Amino acid sequence: MAIKKQFLKSKPVCKVTFTVEAKDADKVFVSGDFNDWSQTKHELKKLKNGNFKGTVDLEKDNTYEFKYLVDGNWQNEEQADSYKWNDLGSENSVLEV
């Protein structure tokens, strides 16, 4: 798994590219407080090498909590900036942009 941040000079936006290694998965979504934890909004595209990849524009100078939904199972990002406990008794990945 990986996160790439690209800050735009012309806008207060950061293009965040999420990459998930899930060769046996059918569907992967990135879900977080930036999309009201939608389980259908930000679907990552499956690449020929089996990875899933997608880009989300996020407002700069903010912190976001998120997780991946891989075939219905929640997973954290190994390279997250940090982790934060949620109300469900597990941790969310934290992204600082």
N, CA, C and O of each residue as an XYZ file, in Angstrom:
388
protein
N       0.838     -1.174      0.000
C       0.000      0.000      0.000
C       0.880      1.233      0.000
O       2.005      1.222      0.501
N       0.343      2.287     -0.571
C       1.149      3.502     -0.641
C       0.248      4.720     -0.824
O      -0.876      4.626     -1.317
N       0.780      5.857     -0.410
C       0.107      7.145     -0.586
C       1.100      8.099     -1.233
O       2.257      8.183     -0.821
N       0.632      8.817     -2.253
C       1.454      9.846     -2.884
C       0.692     11.159     -2.806
O      -0.479     11.227     -3.179
N       1.360     12.207     -2.318
C       0.739     13.528     -2.187
C       1.353     14.478     -3.207
O       2.575     14.581     -3.317
N       0.499     15.166     -3.947
C       0.961     16.157     -4.910
C       0.229     17.472     -4.621
O      -0.975     17.587     -4.847
N       0.979     18.459     -4.118
C       0.391     19.746     -3.778
C       0.360     20.643     -5.010
O       1.344     20.743     -5.744
N      -0.787     21.297     -5.230
C      -0.939     22.186     -6.371
C      -0.621     23.613     -5.956
O      -1.071     24.076     -4.907
N       0.161     24.315     -6.783
C       0.500     25.708     -6.482
C      -0.661     26.644     -6.788
O      -0.803     27.689     -6.154
N      -1.490     26.274     -7.756
C      -2.565     27.150     -8.208
C      -3.833     27.065     -7.355
O      -4.679     27.956     -7.428
N      -3.980     26.008     -6.548
C      -5.181     25.818     -5.730
C      -4.786     25.300     -4.355
O      -3.726     24.694     -4.193
N      -5.651     25.542     -3.354
C      -5.375     24.999     -2.007
C      -5.790     23.532     -1.910
O      -6.545     23.145     -1.017
N      -5.290     22.730     -2.834
C      -5.695     21.333     -2.947
C      -4.455     20.439     -3.010
O      -3.411     20.825     -3.536
N      -4.604     19.248     -2.464
C      -3.573     18.224     -2.588
C      -4.199     17.033     -3.295
O      -5.231     16.518     -2.864
N      -3.573     16.595     -4.383
C      -4.014     15.392     -5.080
C      -3.361     14.199     -4.381
O      -2.139     14.054     -4.392
N      -4.182     13.360     -3.783
C      -3.679     12.213     -3.038
C      -3.983     10.952     -3.838
O      -5.140     10.653     -4.131
N      -2.929     10.219     -4.185
C      -3.087      8.969     -4.925
C      -2.909      7.807     -3.958
O      -1.881      7.677     -3.292
N      -3.933      6.971     -3.899
C      -3.937      5.791     -3.034
C      -3.653      4.562     -3.891
O      -4.281      4.376     -4.933
N      -2.721      3.729     -3.465
C      -2.414      2.475     -4.155
C      -2.506      1.334     -3.153
O      -1.900      1.381     -2.082
N      -3.268      0.313     -3.513
C      -3.475     -0.830     -2.629
C      -3.083     -2.104     -3.375
O      -3.547     -2.346     -4.489
N      -2.223     -2.916     -2.753
C      -1.861     -4.216     -3.309
C      -2.900     -5.229     -2.842
O      -2.938     -5.603     -1.670
N      -3.741     -5.666     -3.775
C      -4.797     -6.625     -3.432
C      -5.118     -7.454     -4.670
O      -6.211     -7.368     -5.229
N      -4.153     -8.249     -5.081
C      -4.252     -8.989     -6.342
C      -5.481     -9.897     -6.436
O      -6.018    -10.094     -7.526
N      -5.929    -10.446     -5.316
C      -7.067    -11.360     -5.332
C      -8.408    -10.663     -5.110
O      -9.452    -11.314     -5.126
N      -8.388     -9.338     -4.902
C      -9.622     -8.603     -4.619
C     -10.385     -8.274     -5.899
O      -9.812     -8.184     -6.984
N     -11.682     -8.099     -5.737
C     -12.532     -7.681     -6.852
C     -12.790     -6.173     -6.822
O     -12.788     -5.518     -7.864
N     -13.014     -5.624     -5.616
C     -13.309     -4.199     -5.485
C     -12.586     -3.620     -4.277
O     -12.497     -4.250     -3.223
N     -12.067     -2.394     -4.456
C     -11.417     -1.664     -3.369
C     -11.909     -0.226     -3.407
O     -11.931      0.410     -4.460
N     -12.304      0.278     -2.240
C     -12.736      1.665     -2.098
C     -11.874      2.327     -1.033
O     -11.383      1.663     -0.121
N     -11.692      3.648     -1.154
C     -11.101      4.408     -0.062
C     -12.259      5.199      0.545
O     -13.007      5.884     -0.153
N     -12.378      5.081      1.856
C     -13.503      5.670      2.565
C     -12.975      6.425      3.770
O     -12.088      5.941      4.473
N     -13.522      7.622      4.012
C     -13.044      8.403      5.139
C     -13.938      9.574      5.445
O     -15.017      9.720      4.869
N     -13.477     10.421      6.370
C     -14.295     11.566      6.739
C     -14.398     12.591      5.611
O     -15.243     13.485      5.668
N     -13.551     12.476      4.588
C     -13.630     13.375      3.430
C     -14.784     13.027      2.495
O     -15.147     13.839      1.644
N     -15.376     11.821      2.636
C     -16.525     11.445      1.808
C     -17.644     10.833      2.667
O     -18.411      9.991      2.200
N     -17.720     11.273      3.931
C     -18.727     10.789      4.883
C     -18.713      9.271      5.020
O     -19.756      8.648      5.217
N     -17.530      8.684      4.915
C     -17.326      7.245      5.058
C     -18.162      6.443      4.056
O     -18.626      5.342      4.351
N     -18.339      7.021      2.870
C     -19.073      6.329      1.811
C     -18.353      5.040      1.432
O     -17.131      5.021      1.282
N     -19.119      3.969      1.280
C     -18.541      2.685      0.893
C     -18.693      2.435     -0.599
O     -18.468      1.320     -1.071
N     -19.079      3.484     -1.354
C     -19.265      3.331     -2.799
C     -18.710      4.500     -3.611
O     -18.640      4.405     -4.837
N     -18.319      5.586     -2.974
C     -17.980      6.806     -3.716
C     -16.623      6.769     -4.411
O     -16.546      7.086     -5.598
N     -15.580      6.404     -3.734
C     -14.232      6.456     -4.298
C     -13.690      5.042     -4.543
O     -12.885      4.525     -3.768
N     -14.145      4.442     -5.622
C     -13.662      3.112     -5.984
C     -12.306      3.245     -6.671
O     -12.133      4.088     -7.551
N     -11.353      2.422     -6.272
C     -10.034      2.427     -6.890
C     -10.054      1.492     -8.094
O     -10.720      0.456     -8.086
N      -9.314      1.877     -9.125
C      -9.290      1.115    -10.374
C      -8.244      0.004    -10.290
O      -7.124      0.217     -9.827
N      -8.638     -1.187    -10.751
C      -7.702     -2.312    -10.740
C      -6.771     -2.212    -11.944
O      -7.220     -2.071    -13.081
N      -5.471     -2.287    -11.678
C      -4.452     -2.219    -12.718
C      -4.073     -3.628    -13.171
O      -4.422     -4.609    -12.515
N      -3.362     -3.724    -14.291
C      -2.944     -5.026    -14.829
C      -2.058     -5.805    -13.869
O      -2.070     -7.036    -13.871
N      -1.281     -5.088    -13.040
C      -0.382     -5.762    -12.098
C      -1.107     -6.246    -10.836
O      -0.486     -6.815     -9.939
N      -2.428     -6.016    -10.773
C      -3.206     -6.475     -9.630
C      -3.399     -5.445     -8.542
O      -4.200     -5.658     -7.631
N      -2.682     -4.328     -8.611
C      -2.865     -3.258     -7.638
C      -4.114     -2.461     -7.977
O      -4.593     -2.480     -9.111
N      -4.630     -1.765     -6.984
C      -5.739     -0.843     -7.170
C      -5.224      0.572     -6.929
O      -4.418      0.800     -6.026
N      -5.693      1.526     -7.745
C      -5.158      2.877     -7.654
C      -6.250      3.901     -7.943
O      -7.114      3.684     -8.792
N      -6.196      5.018     -7.224
C      -7.137      6.107     -7.455
C      -6.649      7.380     -6.803
O      -5.855      7.342     -5.863
N      -7.129      8.524     -7.307
C      -6.708      9.833     -6.812
C      -7.915     10.605     -6.293
O      -8.981     10.608     -6.909
N      -7.728     11.259     -5.148
C      -8.767     12.084     -4.539
C      -8.174     13.460     -4.273
O      -7.066     13.570     -3.749
N      -8.913     14.515     -4.635
C      -8.490     15.881     -4.332
C      -8.959     16.242     -2.922
O     -10.153     16.194     -2.627
N      -8.008     16.606     -2.052
C      -8.331     16.968     -0.674
C      -7.833     18.370     -0.374
O      -6.779     18.781     -0.860
N      -8.587     19.094      0.419
C      -8.218     20.456      0.800
C      -6.970     20.423      1.671
O      -6.854     19.617      2.594
N      -6.021     21.337      1.350
C      -4.756     21.399      2.093
C      -4.960     21.859      3.525
O      -6.016     22.376      3.892
N      -3.924     21.656      4.320
C      -3.877     22.088      5.720
C      -4.968     21.433      6.561
O      -5.541     22.065      7.448
N      -5.245     20.185      6.280
C      -6.250     19.430      7.025
C      -5.718     18.046      7.368
O      -4.726     17.585      6.804
N      -6.394     17.402      8.296
C      -6.106     16.028      8.671
C      -7.355     15.204      8.406
O      -8.459     15.604      8.774
N      -7.182     14.057      7.771
C      -8.308     13.202      7.391
C      -8.106     11.804      7.948
O      -6.989     11.287      7.967
N      -9.199     11.197      8.402
C      -9.188      9.796      8.807
C      -9.785      8.975      7.683
O     -10.750      9.397      7.046
N      -9.210      7.788      7.432
C      -9.708      6.953      6.340
C      -9.317      5.505      6.557
O      -8.498      5.176      7.415
N      -9.935      4.642      5.744
C      -9.597      3.217      5.666
C      -9.880      2.760      4.244
O     -10.558      3.442      3.475
N      -9.352      1.602      3.915
C      -9.685      0.956      2.644
C     -10.755     -0.094      2.919
O     -10.760     -0.732      3.971
N     -11.657     -0.262      1.962
C     -12.654     -1.314      2.015
C     -12.326     -2.278      0.884
O     -12.609     -2.003     -0.282
N     -11.730     -3.405      1.239
C     -11.260     -4.398      0.264
C     -12.208     -5.593      0.312
O     -12.205     -6.370      1.267
N     -13.015     -5.722     -0.733
C     -14.022     -6.797     -0.789
C     -14.820     -6.898      0.514
O     -15.060     -7.992      1.026
N     -15.226     -5.741      1.038
C     -16.065     -5.707      2.236
C     -15.322     -5.748      3.555
O     -15.954     -5.692      4.610
N     -13.998     -5.843      3.531
C     -13.190     -5.883      4.750
C     -12.400     -4.592      4.901
O     -11.745     -4.145      3.960
N     -12.464     -3.991      6.090
C     -11.747     -2.736      6.354
C     -10.269     -3.004      6.585
O      -9.899     -3.948      7.283
N      -9.415     -2.153      5.981
C      -7.964     -2.261      6.164
C      -7.372     -0.874      6.328
O      -7.854      0.096      5.744
N      -6.328     -0.795      7.126
C      -5.604      0.463      7.297
C      -4.467      0.566      6.294
O      -4.020     -0.432      5.728
N      -4.013      1.786      6.088
C      -2.864      2.080      5.230
C      -1.598      1.914      6.060
O      -1.455      2.544      7.108
N      -0.684      1.075      5.601
C       0.570      0.830      6.332
C       1.453      2.077      6.394
O       2.219      2.243      7.344
N       1.354      2.950      5.396
C       2.193      4.147      5.344
C       1.443      5.412      5.768
O       1.816      6.516      5.371
N       0.397      5.256      6.565
C      -0.364      6.418      7.046
C       0.536      7.324      7.879
O       1.524      6.874      8.459
N       0.180      8.605      7.930
C       0.961      9.548      8.734
C       0.848      9.220     10.223
O       1.793      9.434     10.982
N      -0.305      8.702     10.635
C      -0.501      8.243     12.008
C      -1.795      7.432     12.040
O      -2.413      7.185     11.005
N      -2.192      7.024     13.242
C      -3.429      6.258     13.426
C      -4.198      6.859     14.586
O      -3.610      7.429     15.505
N      -5.525      6.728     14.539
C      -6.370      7.285     15.596
C      -7.479      6.288     15.910
O      -8.101      5.731     15.006
N      -7.721      6.068     17.207
C      -8.785      5.156     17.629
C     -10.130      5.744     17.244
O     -10.343      6.950     17.360
N     -11.041      4.888     16.786
C     -12.389      5.329     16.442
C     -13.385      4.814     17.480
O     -13.006      4.109     18.417
N     -14.654      5.168     17.308
C     -15.697      4.781     18.263
C     -16.053      3.296     18.187
O     -16.795      2.796     19.033
N     -15.537      2.593     17.194
C     -15.848      1.175     17.015
C     -14.794      0.258     17.651
O     -14.891     -0.966     17.566
N     -13.786      0.869     18.290
C     -12.768      0.076     18.974
C     -11.614     -0.369     18.092
O     -10.856     -1.266     18.463
N     -11.477      0.252     16.927
C     -10.336     -0.041     16.052
C      -9.679      1.279     15.650
O     -10.147      2.358     16.014
N      -8.601      1.173     14.903
C      -7.880      2.380     14.498
C      -8.211      2.757     13.064
O      -8.452      1.898     12.216
N      -8.218      4.066     12.810
C      -8.318      4.591     11.450
C      -6.942      5.093     11.023
O      -6.148      5.529     11.856
N      -6.669      5.031      9.740
C      -5.464      5.649      9.199
C      -5.677      7.160      9.200
O      -6.800      7.629      9.011
N      -4.601      7.924      9.411
C      -4.685      9.373      9.408
C      -3.763      9.912      8.315
O      -2.616      9.487      8.173
N      -4.302     10.859      7.550
C      -3.573     11.483      6.447
C      -3.501     12.985      6.723
O      -4.523     13.630      6.954
N      -2.285     13.535      6.697
C      -2.102     14.977      6.904
C      -1.674     15.608      5.585
O      -0.654     15.242      5.003
N      -2.482     16.572      5.125
C      -2.146     17.272      3.873
C      -2.088     18.759      4.097
O      -1.820     19.514      3.162
